[in-house]
Amino acid sequence: MKLKMLLPILGVASASALAQAPLTEAQMMKYTSKAQKTTIGKASKLNLPLSSQFATASMNGQSVITQTVSHPNASYIKLHFKNIKLQNGGKLVVRSEDGSERYEYTEFNMNAATTAQGDDGVSSFYAMSVSADKVVVEYTPGNNVGNTLLAQSEMNTLNAEIDSYYHGTENELVQPAETDTGIYSTCGAMERKDVQCWANSNPTEFERSRPVARLLMNGAGLCTGWRVGSDNRMFTNNHCVESSAELANTEVWFNYQHTSCNGSTLDTVVKVTGKDLLKTDYTLDYTLFTINDFAKAAPFGYFGLDVRDATQGERIYIPQHGSGNPKELSIESDRDATGLCSVNDANATGRGTGTDLGYYCDTIGGSSGSPVLAAQTNKVIALHHLGGCTNKGAKISLIWPQVSSHFNGQIPNGDNGTGPVDPVDPPSNELQDGVAVSISGATNSEQFFTFDVPANKAEVSFNMTGGSGDADLYIQQGTKPSKSSYSCRPYKNGNEETCTVNNPTAGTWHVMVHGYQAFSGVSLKAQTADGTSCGDSCLQNGVPKTNLSGASNSQVVYTIDVPAGVTLNVNTSGGTGDADLYVRKGQAPTTSTYDCRPYRYGNTESCSLNSGTGGTYYIMLRGYNTYSGLTLTASH
């Protein structure tokens, strides 16, 4: 078997590294011949059944099988399923415990799944990784395999199960036994820095890190990839992804970075999967490929290519996901007289003679596949793939002739300007108050709309009706909704769906219409109702609202004004079904943004919050299942 390794292995800032001489051509060729991927994840057997003993009946009579998988201190968990039945209305949901990360699989949408050898991508597959140490699975088998509790014996014969999973912990690289510890890719002092640490001092380089993504291959391998050109095209190394089979089990993580310099909070990460392998080459160590759900990558921009011979000494910089870390950026180099990363060898030996640029710019295991950008153009001039101090990147001038047909012969330009640019979102159409628009779309299509709500409106409603097929309505205030982040999603069969918000927050509301199946002739309308008070949606201190009811996935928002320096206690109780309580100060909560969410079974839930300076609190009841006879009380 051919061994492969992600070549920039874990560097060590030491005196020996500082004094290290560049590798000879013979040493480098010997080194590249035994390359292996760097890995972060490990596989674990599980054999956890998804059978009737874990099923409960929902209000519509369907059986929902629930299981939880946890691995202490894991940064992510990636589950493997087999014998899953999604045909005829089946559904599988894999999510984090708090619901902030959620992936849904049906017979019409498997884009978030990856496959390994032996998987058919329908009944056996890997789910998208969830970045948490506990994962919740909710499985509803298809109609002809026991979707009621009366047919559980038939369901048991299917033997659906979670048979294994991958788990990984950030910064804990699993190095192969063959690691050559004499090879360094951190040249001198370690000068890779959290990308946010450059935001103010080097705004152009910071902005040009947007198209860079972390790759997770086969549940465990680490590399870096990046968008190139405005179409669906991405680059990484051949030694990261060398075949269509490997690409089928590859995840691509955009926006995997901290929100502040060396912070602990991650930005919103967008995960997609590999789709088609377009071109790959061993000697130049590149792979050009496409991704599923390409529209999700649009906000992160794309690189242009610098198809020329580099100049000795010209400045470069490298955005990367070394060690699988949140995005980092190498700009400085203590091995260069200028103190900045530069081209130190314009004709270096990589996997071929004279195929590479050489540089002391710091990299590490996981950096393979990173773009090497020329500072004078802010375009990619090399594809990083080797360590050794000097580190190496394959020349774009040699790669371009092999891939130009995939760009219609036009060298791509990036979406960068002379300075930082804002992310480019997909087009969004503005809705007018009370004016219906007719929409149509394909299966899995996503259409976005905005609607401006003035201040002091008593209500805003978003109504979808008519037509054929099955479209799903999602809304959210302030930011675009997605299938995993929204404030209202009725999620019904057909096109009759409505979201109503009492006492809505003034400003821009965003609407997404997703094609669960192809649909046409659907009417979409947003409308406000006048009023200066919230009426029935207002809560009075200590006065209960009784006999409340709602359908599954329904959302009703109430408000209460709370003085400073008191404790607000919100309680739900009584009735039947399952309603979830959400509380947030200042604006309406969503399923992913709130100050308190107990998230328990049934209707008995409570929140206790210190009001601080006081203000308006928004209280949302969301139907996890259909509920009725519920009592809601807020007191302070």
C-alpha positions in Angstrom: 0.0 0.0 0.0 1.3 3.5 -0.8 1.9 5.5 2.3 0.9 9.2 2.3 1.6 12.0 4.8 0.7 15.6 5.1 4.2 16.8 4.6 4.5 19.9 6.9 4.7 17.9 10.1 4.6 19.3 13.6 7.4 21.8 13.8 9.5 22.5 16.8 10.9 25.9 17.6 14.4 25.0 18.8 18.0 25.7 18.3 18.3 22.8 16.0 15.5 24.1 13.8 17.1 27.5 13.7 20.3 26.0 12.5 18.8 23.5 10.2 20.2 23.5 6.6 17.8 23.2 3.6 17.3 19.6 2.4 19.2 18.4 -0.5 17.2 17.2 -3.6 17.9 13.6 -2.7 16.7 14.1 0.8 13.5 15.8 -0.4 12.7 13.1 -2.9 13.2 10.4 -0.3 11.0 12.4 2.1 8.1 12.9 -0.4 8.1 9.2 -1.4 6.8 8.1 2.0 4.2 10.8 2.5 1.3 10.1 4.9 -1.6 12.3 5.9 -1.6 13.9 9.3 -4.7 12.9 11.3 -6.6 14.2 14.2 -9.4 11.7 14.5 -9.8 8.2 15.7 -12.4 5.6 14.9 -14.6 3.9 17.5 -16.9 0.9 17.2 -20.4 1.5 18.6 -23.2 -0.9 17.3 -25.9 1.3 18.8 -29.3 0.1 17.6 -32.0 2.4 16.2 -34.9 0.1 17.1 -38.4 0.1 18.6 -37.3 0.2 22.3 -36.0 3.7 21.7 -39.1 4.9 19.9 -41.8 7.2 21.0 -45.0 8.1 19.2 -45.3 11.7 18.0 -48.7 13.5 17.8 -49.1 12.5 14.1 -48.6 8.8 14.9 -45.1 8.5 13.6 -42.4 6.7 15.5 -39.4 8.8 16.4 -36.3 6.8 17.5 -33.9 8.8 19.6 -30.4 8.0 20.6 -27.5 10.0 22.1 -23.8 9.4 21.4 -21.2 11.1 23.5 -17.4 11.1 23.7 -15.8 13.1 26.5 -13.8 16.1 25.4 -14.2 15.4 21.7 -14.1 18.5 19.5 -16.3 16.7 16.9 -18.2 13.5 16.4 -18.9 11.9 13.0 -21.4 9.1 13.1 -21.7 6.2 10.6 -25.2 4.7 10.0 -26.2 1.5 8.3 -29.6 -0.1 7.3 -31.3 3.3 7.4 -34.7 3.5 5.7 -35.4 7.0 4.3 -37.7 6.1 1.4 -41.3 7.1 1.6 -41.1 9.9 4.1 -38.2 8.7 6.3 -36.1 11.3 8.1 -32.9 11.3 10.0 -31.7 14.3 12.1 -28.2 14.5 13.6 -27.7 17.5 15.8 -25.9 19.0 18.8 -27.6 18.7 22.1 -28.5 22.4 22.1 -29.7 22.3 18.4 -27.2 24.9 17.3 -25.7 22.5 14.7 -28.2 20.3 12.9 -28.2 18.2 9.8 -31.3 16.5 8.2 -31.3 13.6 5.8 -34.2 12.5 3.6 -34.4 10.5 0.4 -34.4 13.8 -1.4 -31.5 15.4 0.3 -28.3 13.6 1.2 -25.9 16.5 0.5 -24.7 16.5 4.1 -23.7 12.8 4.0 -20.3 11.4 3.1 -19.5 7.9 2.1 -16.7 5.4 2.6 -15.9 2.2 0.8 -18.9 -0.1 1.0 -21.5 2.7 1.6 -24.3 3.2 -0.8 -25.0 6.8 0.4 -28.7 6.0 1.0 -29.0 3.3 3.7 -25.4 3.4 4.8 -23.3 6.6 5.1 -21.5 9.0 7.4 -23.4 12.0 8.7 -21.8 15.4 8.7 -19.6 15.8 11.8 -21.1 17.7 14.7 -18.6 20.0 16.6 -19.5 18.8 20.1 -18.8 16.0 22.5 -22.4 14.8 22.5 -24.7 14.2 19.5 -28.4 13.6 19.4 -29.9 11.3 16.7 -33.7 11.4 15.8 -34.7 8.8 13.3 -38.2 8.4 11.7 -38.2 5.3 9.4 -40.0 5.5 6.0 -43.7 4.6 5.7 -43.3 1.0 4.7 -41.0 0.1 7.5 -43.1 0.8 10.6 -43.9 4.4 10.9 -46.4 3.6 13.6 -45.9 1.9 16.9 -48.1 -1.0 15.6 -45.5 -2.1 13.2 -42.4 -2.1 15.4 -41.7 -5.8 14.9 -41.3 -5.1 11.2 -39.0 -2.1 12.1 -36.8 -4.4 14.2 -36.0 -6.6 11.2 -34.3 -3.7 9.5 -31.5 -3.6 12.1 -30.8 0.1 11.6 -27.9 1.2 13.8 -25.0 3.6 14.4 -22.2 1.1 14.0 -19.2 3.4 14.4 -18.0 6.9 14.7 -15.0 9.1 14.4 -14.0 11.6 17.1 -11.2 14.1 17.3 -9.7 16.6 19.7 -8.2 19.9 18.4 -4.4 20.2 18.6 -3.9 16.5 19.3 -2.4 15.3 16.1 -2.0 11.6 15.6 1.5 11.3 14.0 2.4 8.2 12.0 5.3 6.0 13.3 7.3 6.9 10.2 7.3 10.6 11.0 10.8 12.0 10.1 11.4 14.2 13.1 14.4 15.8 11.4 12.0 17.5 9.0 10.8 20.9 10.1 8.1 23.2 8.8 8.2 25.8 11.6 11.3 27.7 10.6 12.7 29.5 13.6 10.3 30.9 16.1 6.6 29.9 15.5 5.0 32.8 13.7 1.7 31.4 12.6 -0.9 33.6 14.3 -4.7 33.4 14.8 -6.1 35.2 11.7 -8.0 37.7 13.9 -4.7 38.9 15.3 -4.0 40.4 11.9 -7.4 42.1 11.3 -6.3 45.6 12.2 -2.6 45.6 11.3 -2.9 43.8 8.0 -6.5 44.2 6.8 -5.8 43.1 3.2 -4.2 39.8 4.2 -6.9 39.2 6.8 -9.6 39.8 4.1 -7.9 37.5 1.7 -8.1 34.6 4.2 -11.9 34.4 3.7 -11.9 31.7 0.9 -9.8 29.3 2.9 -11.4 26.2 4.4 -10.4 23.3 6.7 -10.8 19.8 5.2 -11.7 16.8 7.2 -11.0 13.6 5.2 -12.3 10.2 6.1 -13.4 11.4 9.5 -9.8 11.9 10.6 -7.4 13.5 8.1 -6.5 17.1 8.1 -5.7 19.5 5.2 -6.5 22.9 4.0 -8.5 23.9 0.8 -9.7 27.1 -0.9 -12.1 28.4 -3.4 -10.8 29.6 -6.7 -12.8 31.7 -9.2 -16.4 32.6 -9.0 -17.7 29.2 -10.0 -17.8 26.0 -8.0 -14.0 25.2 -7.9 -11.7 24.4 -5.0 -8.0 23.4 -4.7 -6.2 21.2 -2.3 -3.3 18.7 -2.5 -3.2 15.4 -4.3 -1.8 13.8 -1.1 -4.8 15.1 0.8 -7.5 14.0 -1.7 -6.3 11.9 -4.6 -9.5 10.1 -5.8 -13.2 10.5 -6.1 -13.7 7.9 -3.4 -11.7 10.1 -0.9 -13.5 13.2 -2.0 -16.9 11.4 -1.3 -15.8 11.2 2.4 -14.5 14.7 2.7 -16.0 17.6 4.6 -15.1 21.3 3.8 -15.4 23.7 6.7 -15.7 27.4 5.8 -15.4 30.2 8.4 -13.7 28.0 10.9 -12.0 30.8 12.9 -12.2 32.6 16.2 -14.2 35.8 16.6 -11.3 37.6 18.4 -7.5 37.4 18.5 -6.6 34.1 20.3 -10.1 33.9 21.6 -12.1 30.9 22.6 -15.3 31.6 20.7 -15.7 30.3 17.2 -17.5 32.1 14.4 -20.4 30.4 12.7 -18.9 27.5 10.8 -20.4 26.4 7.5 -19.8 22.7 6.6 -20.4 21.2 3.1 -19.2 18.0 1.4 -17.0 17.2 -1.5 -18.8 16.5 -4.8 -16.8 16.0 -8.1 -13.1 15.5 -8.6 -12.2 17.4 -11.8 -8.4 17.0 -12.0 -5.5 15.7 -9.9 -1.7 15.3 -10.4 0.9 13.6 -8.2 4.0 15.6 -9.3 2.4 19.0 -8.8 0.5 17.6 -5.9 -2.9 19.3 -6.6 -6.5 18.3 -6.8 -9.2 20.5 -8.3 -12.7 19.6 -7.1 -16.3 20.9 -6.5 -18.6 20.9 -3.5 -22.2 20.2 -2.7 -24.4 23.1 -1.5 -22.1 25.6 -3.3 -24.4 28.6 -2.5 -23.4 28.2 1.2 -19.8 29.0 0.3 -20.7 32.3 -1.5 -20.2 34.6 1.5 -16.6 33.6 1.9 -15.4 34.8 -1.5 -12.8 33.3 -3.8 -9.1 33.6 -4.9 -7.6 34.6 -8.2 -4.5 32.9 -9.7 -1.2 34.6 -10.3 0.1 32.6 -13.3 3.7 33.9 -13.6 7.2 33.1 -12.4 7.8 34.4 -8.9 10.6 36.8 -8.2 13.3 35.9 -5.8 12.7 37.8 -2.5 9.1 39.0 -3.3 6.8 39.0 -0.3 4.2 36.2 0.3 1.7 35.2 3.0 -0.1 31.9 3.8 -3.6 31.6 5.3 -4.0 28.0 6.6 -5.6 25.5 9.0 -2.4 24.1 10.5 -2.9 21.3 13.0 -6.6 21.6 12.1 -6.6 24.8 14.2 -9.1 27.6 13.6 -7.8 29.7 10.7 -4.2 31.1 11.1 -2.1 33.4 8.9 1.6 33.4 8.4 2.9 36.9 7.4 6.2 37.3 9.3 9.4 35.3 9.2 12.5 35.6 11.4 14.5 33.7 8.8 14.0 36.6 6.3 16.1 39.8 6.5 12.9 41.9 6.0 11.1 40.1 8.8 8.4 39.1 6.4 7.6 35.9 4.5 9.4 35.9 1.1 10.2 33.7 -1.8 13.6 32.3 -0.9 14.0 29.9 -3.8 12.1 30.7 -7.0 13.0 27.2 -8.5 12.9 24.7 -5.7 12.6 20.9 -6.0 9.3 19.4 -4.7 8.0 16.2 -6.1 9.7 17.2 -9.3 12.8 19.3 -10.2 12.1 23.0 -10.3 8.4 22.6 -9.7 8.2 24.6 -6.5 8.8 27.9 -4.7 10.8 27.7 -1.5 10.1 29.8 1.6 10.6 30.0 5.4 7.0 31.0 6.0 5.8 28.8 8.9 3.5 25.9 8.3 2.6 22.7 10.1 0.7 19.4 9.8 -2.7 20.3 8.4 -1.4 23.3 6.3 -1.1 21.1 3.2 -3.3 22.5 0.4 -3.0 26.1 1.7 -2.7 29.0 -0.8 0.6 30.9 -1.0 -0.4 34.4 -2.0 1.8 37.0 -3.7 1.6 40.2 -1.6 1.8 42.4 -4.7 -1.3 40.9 -6.4 -3.1 39.2 -3.5 -3.5 36.2 -5.8 -2.4 32.6 -5.3 1.1 32.0 -6.8 1.8 28.6 -5.3 0.0 25.6 -3.6 1.7 24.7 -0.3 2.5 21.1 0.1 5.9 20.4 1.7 7.9 21.2 4.8 11.6 21.2 5.2 12.7 24.8 5.9 12.6 25.9 3.2 8.9 24.9 2.9 7.6 24.3 -0.6 4.6 25.2 -2.7 3.9 23.9 -6.2 4.0 26.7 -8.8 0.6 27.9 -10.1 2.3 28.7 -13.4 2.8 24.9 -13.9 -0.6 23.9 -12.5 -2.6 26.3 -14.6 -2.0 24.7 -18.1 -3.3 21.4 -16.7 -6.6 22.9 -15.3 -7.3 25.8 -17.6 -10.1 23.9 -19.4 -12.1 23.8 -16.2 -12.1 27.6 -16.2 -12.9 28.0 -19.9 -9.3 29.1 -20.5 -9.8 32.3 -18.4 -7.4 32.9 -15.6 -9.7 33.6 -12.6 -9.5 36.8 -10.7 -10.4 37.0 -7.0 -13.2 39.0 -5.4 -10.8 41.2 -3.5 -10.5 44.9 -4.1 -7.8 47.3 -2.9 -8.8 46.6 0.7 -11.2 44.5 2.8 -14.5 43.7 1.2 -17.7 42.5 2.8 -18.9 38.9 2.2 -21.1 38.6 -0.9 -24.4 37.1 0.0 -26.7 35.4 -2.6 -29.3 37.7 -4.1 -32.2 38.7 -1.8 -35.5 40.0 -3.0 -37.4 42.6 -1.0 -41.0 41.9 -0.2 -43.6 44.7 0.0 -46.2 44.8 2.8 -49.3 42.9 1.8 -48.1 42.2 -1.8 -47.9 38.5 -2.8 -45.2 37.2 -5.1 -45.4 34.0 -7.1 -42.4 31.6 -6.7 -41.2 28.3 -8.1 -38.2 26.2 -7.4 -36.4 22.8 -7.8 -35.8 20.2 -5.1 -33.2 21.5 -2.6 -33.4 25.0 -4.1 -33.1 28.0 -1.7 -34.6 31.4 -2.4 -34.1 34.4 -0.1 -36.3 37.4 0.6 -36.2 40.4 3.0 -39.0 42.4 4.6 -38.6 45.6 6.5 -40.8 45.9 9.6 -41.4 49.4 10.9 -41.5 50.2 14.6 -44.6 49.8 16.7 -46.2 47.1 14.6 -48.5 44.8 16.6 -47.9 41.8 14.3 -46.0 40.6 11.2 -47.1 37.5 9.3 -45.4 35.5 6.6 -47.8 33.4 4.6 -47.1 30.8 1.9 -50.0 29.2 0.1 -51.2 27.5 -3.1 -49.4 26.0 -6.0 -48.0 22.4 -6.3 -45.1 20.5 -4.8 -43.7 21.0 -1.3 -41.9 24.2 -0.2 -40.8 25.0 3.3 -40.9 28.4 4.9 -38.1 29.7 7.2 -37.9 33.2 8.8 -35.4 35.0 11.1 -34.9 38.6 12.2 -31.6 40.3 11.4 -29.8 37.5 9.6 -30.6 35.0 6.9 -32.2 31.7 8.1 -30.8 28.4 7.1 -32.1 24.8 7.6 -30.3 24.7 10.9 -30.9 28.3 12.1 -34.3 30.0 12.1 -36.9 31.6 14.4 -39.9 30.0 12.7 -40.2 27.0 10.5 -43.7 25.4 10.3 -42.3 22.4 8.3 -45.6 21.0 7.0 -46.5 18.8 4.0 -47.4 20.9 1.0 -47.3 24.7 0.7 -49.7 25.9 3.3 -47.4 27.5 5.9 -47.6 30.6 8.1 -45.3 32.3 10.6 -46.8 35.0 12.8 -44.8 37.1 15.3 -46.5 39.4 17.8 -44.9 42.7 18.7 -42.1 42.1 16.2 -38.7 43.7 16.4 -38.4 46.6 14.0 -35.9 46.1 11.2 -35.1 43.6 8.4 -36.6 40.2 8.6 -35.2 37.5 6.4 -37.2 34.8 4.6 -36.0 31.5 3.0 -38.1 29.2 0.9 -36.5 25.8 0.6 -37.7 23.2 -1.9 -38.3 20.1 0.1 -39.6 18.9 -3.3 -39.9 20.8 -6.5 -42.7 23.3 -6.3 -44.4 25.9 -8.6 -47.1 28.6 -8.5 -46.6 29.2 -4.7 -47.8 32.6 -3.3 -45.6 34.2 -0.7 -46.8 37.3 1.2 -45.5 39.3 4.2 -47.9 41.6 6.0 -47.9 43.8 9.2 -50.7 44.8 11.5 -50.8 48.2 13.1 -50.9 48.8 16.8 -49.1 50.5 19.6 -49.4 47.7 22.2 -48.9 44.0 22.1 -52.4 43.1 23.2 -52.7 39.4 23.9 -48.9 38.9 23.5 -48.2 41.1 26.6 -47.7 39.4 30.0 -48.5 41.1 33.2 -46.4 40.5 36.3 -47.7 37.3 38.1 -50.8 37.0 35.9 -50.9 33.6 34.2 -52.0 33.0 30.6 -53.9 29.8 30.6 -55.1 27.2 28.1 -52.4 27.9 25.6 -52.0 25.6 22.7 -49.9 25.2 19.5 -49.0 22.8 16.7 -45.7 21.1 16.3 -43.0 23.7 15.3 -45.4 26.6 16.0 -43.8 29.6 17.7 -45.6 32.3 19.7 -43.7 35.2 21.3 -44.9 37.2 24.4 -43.3 40.2 26.1 -43.0 41.6 29.6 -41.4 44.8 30.8 -39.1 44.2 33.8 -37.7 46.9 36.1 -34.0 47.0 37.0 -32.5 45.0 39.8 -35.1 42.2 40.1 -35.2 38.5 39.2 -37.6 37.5 36.4 -39.1 34.0 36.8 -40.8 32.4 33.9 -42.7 29.1 34.2 -44.7 26.8 32.0 -46.8 24.0 33.4 -49.8 21.8 32.8 -51.6 20.5 29.8 -50.5 17.8 27.3 -47.8 17.5 24.6 -44.4 19.2 24.6 -43.8 22.9 24.4 -40.3 24.4 24.8 -39.6 27.7 26.6 -37.2 30.3 25.3 -36.4 33.7 27.0 -34.3 36.5 25.7 -33.8 40.1 26.7 -34.1 42.9 24.2 -35.4 41.0 21.2 -37.2 37.8 20.3 -35.3 34.6 20.9 -34.6 32.0 18.2 -33.9 28.3 18.4 -30.2 29.1 18.4 -30.0 32.5 20.2 -31.6 32.9 23.7 -30.7 33.7 27.3 -32.5 30.7 28.7 -33.9 27.5 27.3 -34.5 24.5 29.7 -35.3 22.1 26.8 -37.1 19.4 28.8 -39.7 16.8 28.0 -43.3 17.9 28.5 -44.6 21.3 29.5 -43.0 21.9 32.9 -40.1 24.3 32.3 -38.7 27.4 34.1 -36.2 30.2 33.7 -34.8 32.6 36.3 -32.9 35.6 35.1 -31.5 38.7 36.8 -32.9 41.8 35.0 -29.8 44.0 35.6 -30.6 47.4 34.1 -34.2 46.2 33.3 -35.9 46.2 29.9 -38.2 44.2 27.7 -38.0 40.4 27.9 -39.3 38.2 25.0 -40.7 34.8 25.8 -41.2 32.2 23.1 -43.2 29.0 23.3 -42.2 26.6 20.5 -44.1 23.4 19.9 -41.6 20.6 20.0 -44.7 18.5 19.6 -48.4 19.7 19.5 -49.4 21.0 22.9 -52.6 22.2 24.6 -53.9 23.4 28.0 -50.5 25.0 28.9 -50.2 27.7 31.5 -47.5 30.5 31.2 -46.6 32.8 34.1 -43.9 35.5 34.3 -43.3 37.2 37.6 -40.6 39.5 39.2 
